[in-house]
Amino acid sequence: MVSSRQIGIWLRSIFKRKEIVVFLYLVPLLVVMVLTSNPPQETQTLEEVYVQEVDHASIVVTGVGDESQSFYWERPNKTIELDLIAGKKDGVPLKSILFWNGIFYYPDFAFGRGRTPFQEAKCKVDTCMVTDDPYLYGSLDKYDAILFHWPSLCDLPYTKNRSEHQLYVMASDESPQWRFSGWQLSEFADFFNATMTYRTDSDIYWPYGYVERLSNAPVTDAEVALARSNLTKNYAEGKTKLAVWFVSHCKTDSRREFYVHIFKKYTKLDIFGKCGKPFCPWTESDNCYNRIEIDYKFYLSFENSLCRDYITEKMFNLLDRNLVPIVYGAADYANLIPPHSYIDALKYSPSQLAKYLDILDKNDTLYNEYFWWKPYYKSHYNYREMTNLAFCKLCEKLHEPQTHKQWYHDIDAWYDSGKHCHRPNRFKVPIKSFEFSDYVIPPEAVVRVPV
């Protein structure tokens, strides 16, 4: 046993020999040895292990509500998936679709894996299966389709052995003005041969929502006029506030914030979210909308991008509520949603819009006419429902007989090229409409050759 006196003599001898450098190296080493000799023992749940693995891969996992998405990272059973594709399990061979990269936080596009999602979606053709396992086969050319989420694309497959019958699908639910990868579309000449986006001219249409016309909907102008005059419910009753806006992106390419800045000078507008006052957490969005439709008459459904066909759930969601949406976008609203169910802000200057809302606020009859369509149409905007529509269509396409070969020689010209979006500079006069007829997609952008 070494005494404290002996330790003291030893230390003094070190200093006498001027071996201070050795001492300075020795002390940290001893500290590390002590700390690592008995590491604290902590039990970890399976969920914690998944989150750590994901963090090490520099990927952020988010949740729906308060639930973890760690189960998305569980690896599928390779044997089961191969049996599905070969038809050994159900007796029906399945077309295979690979998620090359996920849609932000969801490796499986929040759609699912295997064949089950197609069956649950009640697809007209459900003999497909999806996987995010690029090593399922020995080679990537074995998949019938590979799905690339363009806004978050970071790497690409080795394409030397690409099959001529294989679909390389560019998927995007974001406008061309919102990108998160370093790739430029101009670099993808002849790479993609199919598209799955919100654009109505996509090979597979993937909308944010749609309005269903019910069988009892009026057809003629006279029938519509009668429906507008036969309203019995007063939608203005109990509403004491004028207009409201939930917004988290404070600086946008659509420059909606500049329109609102002028608009607020002429009328009362409450703004909530990251760009306004706190109201309620985003995880309780349904409850937030339930609360505001009690007090407010109008909601600003302003898009962050003014791009061809770009119309998001923020409009379809509001149609489902007892609020009049004030839209601000470059989509063809007239062909997508019922007439006189919304107000197009870009057909008014900010001051003109404020005056018009004041007229509607003082006249319940005029205000209620914006709800005439409620018994005759239904708004759909659930993300899973829209994703189901797109994947059902993709599955159908994989089973269609091939009448021609197609590829996007210049996908930038088709999707972006700086010609499909607008950045307005002034709002003192109305922007009556966005006409894209001044830019015609070049015929060589999409090549189609008969088989």
C-alpha positions as CSV (number, residue, x, y, z in Angstrom):
1,M,0.0,0.0,0.0
2,V,1.5,3.3,-1.1
3,S,1.3,6.1,1.6
4,S,0.5,9.7,0.9
5,R,4.0,10.6,2.2
6,Q,5.6,8.4,-0.5
7,I,3.4,9.9,-3.2
8,G,4.5,13.4,-2.1
9,I,8.2,12.4,-2.2
10,W,7.7,11.0,-5.7
11,L,6.0,14.2,-7.0
12,R,8.8,16.4,-5.5
13,S,11.4,14.3,-7.2
14,I,9.6,14.8,-10.6
15,F,9.7,18.5,-10.2
16,K,13.3,18.4,-9.0
17,R,14.2,16.5,-12.2
18,K,12.2,19.1,-14.1
19,E,10.1,16.3,-15.6
20,I,7.0,18.4,-15.6
21,V,6.2,17.5,-19.2
22,V,5.8,13.8,-18.3
23,F,3.6,14.7,-15.4
24,L,1.3,16.8,-17.5
25,Y,0.8,13.9,-19.9
26,L,0.4,11.3,-17.1
27,V,-2.5,13.0,-15.2
28,P,-4.9,13.1,-18.1
29,L,-4.1,9.5,-18.9
30,L,-4.9,8.4,-15.4
31,V,-8.2,10.4,-15.4
32,V,-9.3,8.7,-18.6
33,M,-8.4,5.2,-17.2
34,V,-10.5,5.8,-14.1
35,L,-13.5,7.1,-16.0
36,T,-13.5,4.2,-18.6
37,S,-12.9,1.4,-16.1
38,N,-16.4,1.4,-14.8
39,P,-18.7,2.9,-17.4
40,P,-22.3,3.6,-16.3
41,Q,-24.7,0.9,-17.3
42,E,-27.9,2.2,-18.9
43,T,-30.7,0.1,-20.5
44,Q,-31.9,1.2,-23.9
45,T,-35.1,0.6,-25.6
46,L,-35.3,-0.6,-29.1
47,E,-36.6,2.8,-30.1
48,E,-33.6,4.5,-28.6
49,V,-31.2,2.2,-30.5
50,Y,-33.0,3.0,-33.8
51,V,-32.8,6.8,-33.2
52,Q,-29.1,6.5,-32.3
53,E,-28.4,4.6,-35.5
54,V,-30.3,7.2,-37.6
55,D,-28.5,10.1,-35.9
56,H,-25.1,8.5,-36.7
57,A,-26.2,8.4,-40.3
58,S,-26.9,12.2,-40.2
59,I,-30.6,11.7,-40.8
60,V,-33.2,13.4,-38.8
61,V,-36.2,11.3,-37.7
62,T,-39.5,13.2,-37.2
63,G,-42.8,12.0,-36.0
64,V,-46.5,12.2,-36.7
65,G,-47.8,13.9,-33.6
66,D,-45.7,12.5,-30.7
67,E,-45.1,9.0,-32.2
68,S,-41.6,8.0,-33.4
69,Q,-41.1,6.9,-36.9
70,S,-38.3,4.5,-36.0
71,F,-40.3,1.5,-37.3
72,Y,-39.8,2.9,-40.8
73,W,-36.1,1.9,-40.6
74,E,-36.7,-1.8,-39.8
75,R,-35.3,-3.9,-42.6
76,P,-37.9,-5.9,-44.5
77,N,-37.6,-9.7,-44.8
78,K,-35.8,-10.3,-48.1
79,T,-37.1,-13.8,-48.6
80,I,-40.8,-12.7,-48.2
81,E,-40.3,-9.9,-50.7
82,L,-38.6,-12.1,-53.3
83,D,-41.4,-14.6,-52.9
84,L,-44.0,-11.9,-53.5
85,I,-42.3,-10.8,-56.7
86,A,-41.9,-14.3,-58.0
87,G,-45.6,-15.1,-57.2
88,K,-44.6,-17.9,-54.7
89,K,-46.6,-16.5,-51.9
90,D,-50.0,-15.5,-53.4
91,G,-49.6,-17.2,-56.8
92,V,-49.5,-13.8,-58.5
93,P,-46.2,-12.3,-59.7
94,L,-45.8,-8.7,-58.6
95,K,-44.3,-5.7,-60.3
96,S,-41.5,-4.4,-58.1
97,I,-41.0,-0.7,-57.2
98,L,-37.9,0.6,-55.4
99,F,-37.8,3.7,-53.3
100,W,-34.3,5.0,-54.2
101,N,-34.6,7.7,-51.6
102,G,-37.4,8.6,-49.2
103,I,-39.6,11.7,-49.2
104,F,-37.8,13.6,-46.5
105,Y,-38.5,11.8,-43.3
106,Y,-40.3,8.8,-44.8
107,P,-38.1,6.1,-46.5
108,D,-41.4,4.6,-47.9
109,F,-43.1,7.8,-48.9
110,A,-45.4,7.2,-45.9
111,F,-47.1,4.6,-48.2
112,G,-45.8,1.3,-46.8
113,R,-43.9,-1.7,-48.0
114,G,-44.8,-4.9,-49.8
115,R,-48.1,-5.5,-51.6
116,T,-50.4,-4.6,-48.6
117,P,-50.5,-0.8,-49.3
118,F,-51.9,-1.4,-52.8
119,Q,-54.5,-3.7,-51.4
120,E,-55.5,-1.4,-48.6
121,A,-55.7,1.5,-51.0
122,K,-58.2,-0.7,-53.1
123,C,-56.2,-0.1,-56.2
124,K,-57.9,-1.1,-59.5
125,V,-54.6,-3.0,-60.2
126,D,-52.9,-4.1,-56.9
127,T,-50.4,-6.6,-58.2
128,C,-47.4,-4.5,-57.3
129,M,-45.0,-4.3,-54.3
130,V,-42.8,-1.6,-53.0
131,T,-39.5,-1.8,-51.1
132,D,-36.7,0.5,-50.0
133,D,-34.1,-2.3,-50.2
134,P,-31.7,-1.6,-53.1
135,Y,-30.0,-5.0,-52.4
136,L,-33.1,-7.1,-52.8
137,Y,-31.8,-8.2,-56.2
138,G,-28.2,-8.7,-57.3
139,S,-28.7,-5.8,-59.8
140,L,-30.8,-2.7,-59.9
141,D,-32.0,-3.4,-63.5
142,K,-34.3,-6.1,-62.1
143,Y,-36.8,-3.6,-60.6
144,D,-39.7,-2.6,-62.8
145,A,-39.5,1.0,-61.5
146,I,-37.2,3.1,-59.4
147,L,-38.7,6.1,-57.7
148,F,-36.5,9.2,-57.1
149,H,-37.7,11.9,-54.9
150,W,-36.2,14.8,-56.7
151,P,-36.2,17.6,-54.0
152,S,-34.1,15.5,-51.6
153,L,-32.1,13.5,-54.1
154,C,-28.4,13.1,-52.9
155,D,-27.0,10.2,-54.9
156,L,-27.7,8.2,-58.0
157,P,-27.5,4.5,-59.1
158,Y,-25.0,3.0,-61.4
159,T,-26.9,2.9,-64.6
160,K,-24.7,1.0,-67.0
161,N,-26.9,-2.1,-66.8
162,R,-30.2,-0.3,-66.8
163,S,-33.1,-2.2,-68.4
164,E,-34.8,-0.5,-71.4
165,H,-38.2,-1.6,-69.9
166,Q,-37.5,0.0,-66.5
167,L,-39.1,3.2,-65.3
168,Y,-36.9,5.8,-63.7
169,V,-39.6,8.0,-62.1
170,M,-38.9,11.6,-61.0
171,A,-41.2,12.2,-58.1
172,S,-41.8,15.6,-56.6
173,D,-44.4,17.2,-54.4
174,E,-42.5,20.5,-54.2
175,S,-42.4,23.4,-56.7
176,P,-39.3,23.9,-58.8
177,Q,-38.5,26.9,-56.5
178,W,-38.0,24.6,-53.5
179,R,-34.9,22.3,-53.7
180,F,-32.8,20.6,-51.1
181,S,-30.3,18.7,-53.2
182,G,-27.2,19.9,-55.0
183,W,-28.3,18.5,-58.4
184,Q,-29.4,20.6,-61.3
185,L,-32.2,19.2,-63.5
186,S,-30.2,20.1,-66.6
187,E,-27.7,17.4,-65.6
188,F,-30.4,14.7,-66.1
189,A,-30.7,14.5,-69.8
190,D,-32.2,11.2,-70.9
191,F,-32.2,9.9,-67.3
192,F,-35.9,10.0,-66.3
193,N,-38.5,8.3,-68.4
194,A,-41.6,9.0,-66.2
195,T,-42.8,11.8,-63.8
196,M,-44.9,11.7,-60.7
197,T,-45.7,15.2,-59.5
198,Y,-48.5,17.7,-58.8
199,R,-48.3,18.9,-62.4
200,T,-51.5,17.9,-64.3
201,D,-49.4,16.8,-67.3
202,S,-47.3,14.4,-65.3
203,D,-47.2,10.7,-66.4
204,I,-48.5,9.9,-62.9
205,Y,-50.6,12.7,-61.3
206,W,-49.9,13.2,-57.6
207,P,-52.1,16.0,-56.4
208,Y,-52.3,17.7,-53.0
209,G,-56.0,17.3,-53.2
210,Y,-59.1,17.5,-55.4
211,V,-62.8,18.4,-55.2
212,E,-65.2,15.6,-56.0
213,R,-68.4,16.6,-57.8
214,L,-71.3,14.7,-56.3
215,S,-74.2,13.3,-58.4
216,N,-76.7,15.9,-57.1
217,A,-74.6,18.8,-58.2
218,P,-76.3,21.4,-60.3
219,V,-75.2,21.6,-64.0
220,T,-76.7,24.6,-65.7
221,D,-76.2,28.2,-64.8
222,A,-79.9,28.4,-63.8
223,E,-79.5,25.5,-61.4
224,V,-76.4,27.1,-59.8
225,A,-78.2,30.4,-59.4
226,L,-81.1,28.5,-57.7
227,A,-78.7,26.8,-55.4
228,R,-77.1,30.1,-54.4
229,S,-80.5,31.6,-53.6
230,N,-81.8,28.6,-51.6
231,L,-79.3,28.8,-48.8
232,T,-80.8,28.3,-45.4
233,K,-77.8,28.3,-43.1
234,N,-76.1,31.6,-42.0
235,Y,-72.4,30.9,-42.1
236,A,-71.6,34.3,-40.8
237,E,-73.5,33.8,-37.5
238,G,-71.3,34.1,-34.4
239,K,-68.2,35.2,-36.4
240,T,-66.7,38.3,-34.9
241,K,-63.3,38.5,-36.7
242,L,-62.5,39.1,-40.3
243,A,-59.4,37.3,-41.7
244,V,-56.7,35.0,-40.4
245,W,-53.5,33.4,-41.7
246,F,-51.3,30.5,-40.4
247,V,-47.8,30.9,-41.9
248,S,-44.4,29.5,-41.1
249,H,-42.3,30.4,-44.2
250,C,-41.8,34.1,-43.8
251,K,-39.7,34.7,-47.0
252,T,-41.0,33.0,-50.1
253,D,-40.5,33.0,-53.9
254,S,-44.2,33.9,-54.4
255,R,-43.6,37.1,-52.3
256,R,-46.9,36.6,-50.7
257,E,-45.5,38.4,-47.6
258,F,-45.2,41.7,-49.6
259,Y,-48.9,41.4,-50.6
260,V,-49.9,40.8,-47.0
261,H,-47.8,43.7,-45.8
262,I,-49.7,46.1,-48.0
263,F,-53.1,44.3,-47.3
264,K,-52.7,44.8,-43.6
265,K,-52.6,48.6,-44.0
266,Y,-56.2,48.5,-45.2
267,T,-57.9,45.9,-43.1
268,K,-57.7,43.7,-40.0
269,L,-55.7,40.4,-40.4
270,D,-54.5,38.1,-37.6
271,I,-51.3,36.2,-38.4
272,F,-50.3,33.1,-36.4
273,G,-47.3,30.8,-36.6
274,K,-43.6,31.4,-36.9
275,C,-44.3,34.5,-38.9
276,G,-46.9,35.9,-36.5
277,K,-48.3,35.4,-33.0
278,P,-48.3,32.0,-31.2
279,F,-51.7,30.2,-31.4
280,C,-51.4,26.5,-31.1
281,P,-48.8,23.8,-31.9
282,W,-48.6,22.4,-35.5
283,T,-49.2,18.9,-34.1
284,E,-52.7,20.0,-33.3
285,S,-53.5,21.5,-36.7
286,D,-57.0,20.1,-36.9
287,N,-57.9,21.6,-33.6
288,C,-56.4,24.9,-34.7
289,Y,-58.6,25.1,-37.8
290,N,-61.6,24.1,-35.7
291,R,-61.0,27.0,-33.4
292,I,-60.5,29.7,-36.1
293,E,-63.6,28.7,-38.1
294,I,-65.8,29.7,-35.1
295,D,-64.6,33.3,-35.1
296,Y,-63.2,34.1,-38.6
297,K,-64.9,34.6,-41.9
298,F,-61.9,34.4,-44.3
299,Y,-58.6,32.5,-44.4
300,L,-55.5,33.3,-46.5
301,S,-54.6,30.2,-48.5
302,F,-51.5,31.8,-50.0
303,E,-49.0,29.5,-51.8
304,N,-45.2,29.9,-51.2
305,S,-44.6,29.5,-55.0
306,L,-46.5,30.8,-58.0
307,C,-45.9,27.9,-60.3
308,R,-47.8,26.1,-63.0
309,D,-50.5,23.8,-61.4
310,Y,-49.0,24.3,-57.9
311,I,-51.9,24.2,-55.5
312,T,-51.4,22.6,-52.1
313,E,-53.5,21.2,-49.3
314,K,-53.8,24.6,-47.6
315,M,-56.6,25.4,-50.0
316,F,-58.4,22.0,-50.2
317,N,-58.3,21.8,-46.4
318,L,-60.1,25.2,-46.0
319,L,-62.8,24.2,-48.5
320,D,-63.7,21.5,-46.0
321,R,-64.4,24.1,-43.4
322,N,-66.9,27.0,-42.8
323,L,-64.4,29.6,-44.0
324,V,-63.9,31.3,-47.3
325,P,-60.4,30.7,-48.7
326,I,-58.6,33.6,-50.2
327,V,-56.3,32.0,-52.7
328,Y,-52.9,33.2,-54.0
329,G,-51.5,30.9,-56.6
330,A,-50.8,30.3,-60.3
331,A,-53.0,27.2,-60.6
332,D,-56.1,27.1,-62.8
333,Y,-58.5,27.3,-59.9
334,A,-61.6,27.7,-62.1
335,N,-61.1,24.1,-63.5
336,L,-60.3,22.6,-60.1
337,I,-62.8,23.8,-57.6
338,P,-66.4,25.0,-57.6
339,P,-67.2,28.5,-58.9
340,H,-67.8,31.2,-56.3
341,S,-66.3,29.1,-53.5
342,Y,-63.1,31.1,-53.1
343,I,-61.7,34.6,-53.7
344,D,-58.6,35.0,-55.9
345,A,-56.4,37.6,-54.3
346,L,-54.4,38.2,-57.5
347,K,-57.4,39.6,-59.2
348,Y,-57.4,42.4,-56.7
349,S,-54.8,44.8,-55.5
350,P,-54.4,44.6,-51.7
351,S,-56.5,47.7,-51.1
352,Q,-59.2,46.5,-53.5
353,L,-59.3,43.1,-51.7
354,A,-59.7,44.9,-48.3
355,K,-62.6,46.9,-49.6
356,Y,-64.3,43.8,-51.0
357,L,-64.0,41.9,-47.8
358,D,-65.5,44.8,-46.0
359,I,-68.5,44.6,-48.3
360,L,-68.9,40.9,-47.6
361,D,-68.4,41.4,-43.9
362,K,-71.4,43.8,-43.7
363,N,-73.7,41.7,-45.9
364,D,-74.4,38.1,-44.7
365,T,-76.3,37.3,-47.9
366,L,-73.4,38.0,-50.1
367,Y,-71.0,36.2,-47.7
368,N,-73.2,33.1,-47.5
369,E,-73.3,32.7,-51.3
370,Y,-69.7,31.5,-51.1
371,F,-71.0,28.3,-49.4
372,W,-73.7,27.5,-52.0
373,W,-71.6,24.4,-53.2
374,K,-71.3,22.7,-49.9
375,P,-74.2,20.1,-50.4
376,Y,-72.9,19.2,-53.9
377,Y,-69.1,18.8,-53.7
378,K,-66.6,17.1,-51.4
379,S,-63.1,18.2,-50.8
380,H,-60.3,15.6,-50.5
381,Y,-56.9,16.5,-49.1
382,N,-55.6,13.7,-46.9
383,Y,-52.0,13.0,-47.7
384,R,-52.3,9.2,-47.6
385,E,-55.3,9.3,-49.8
386,M,-53.4,11.4,-52.4
387,T,-50.4,9.2,-52.2
388,N,-52.6,6.1,-52.7
389,L,-54.0,7.7,-55.9
390,A,-50.5,8.2,-57.3
391,F,-49.2,4.7,-56.4
392,C,-52.3,3.0,-57.7
393,K,-51.8,4.8,-61.0
394,L,-48.1,3.9,-61.0
395,C,-49.0,0.2,-60.5
396,E,-51.5,0.4,-63.4
397,K,-48.9,2.0,-65.6
398,L,-46.4,-0.8,-65.0
399,H,-49.0,-3.3,-66.2
400,E,-50.0,-1.4,-69.3
401,P,-48.8,-2.8,-72.7
402,Q,-45.9,-0.7,-74.0
403,T,-47.0,1.1,-77.1
404,H,-44.0,3.5,-77.2
405,K,-40.8,4.3,-75.5
406,Q,-40.4,7.6,-73.7
407,W,-37.7,9.5,-72.0
408,Y,-37.2,13.1,-70.9
409,H,-34.3,14.5,-73.0
410,D,-34.6,17.9,-71.3
411,I,-36.6,17.5,-68.0
412,D,-35.5,20.9,-66.9
413,A,-37.4,22.4,-69.8
414,W,-40.4,20.4,-68.9
415,Y,-40.4,21.1,-65.1
416,D,-38.4,24.2,-64.4
417,S,-36.1,26.2,-66.8
418,G,-37.2,29.3,-65.0
419,K,-40.3,29.4,-67.2
420,H,-42.9,27.7,-65.0
421,C,-43.0,30.0,-62.0
422,H,-43.5,33.7,-61.4
423,R,-42.0,36.2,-58.9
424,P,-44.2,39.3,-58.9
425,N,-42.6,42.6,-58.1
426,R,-45.5,44.9,-57.6
427,F,-48.9,44.6,-56.0
428,K,-50.4,48.0,-56.5
429,V,-52.5,46.7,-59.4
430,P,-54.2,43.3,-59.7
431,I,-52.4,40.4,-61.4
432,K,-55.4,39.2,-63.3
433,S,-54.0,35.8,-64.4
434,F,-50.9,33.8,-65.0
435,E,-50.7,32.8,-68.6
436,F,-48.0,30.1,-69.4
437,S,-48.9,30.2,-73.1
438,D,-45.9,32.4,-73.7
439,Y,-43.7,29.4,-72.9
440,V,-44.4,26.2,-74.8
441,I,-42.5,23.2,-73.6
442,P,-40.1,22.3,-76.5
443,P,-41.2,19.1,-78.3
444,E,-37.7,17.7,-78.0
445,A,-38.0,17.9,-74.2
446,V,-40.0,14.7,-74.0
447,V,-39.1,12.1,-76.6
448,R,-41.6,9.4,-77.6
449,V,-40.8,6.7,-80.1
450,P,-43.4,4.0,-81.1
451,V,-42.4,0.4,-80.3
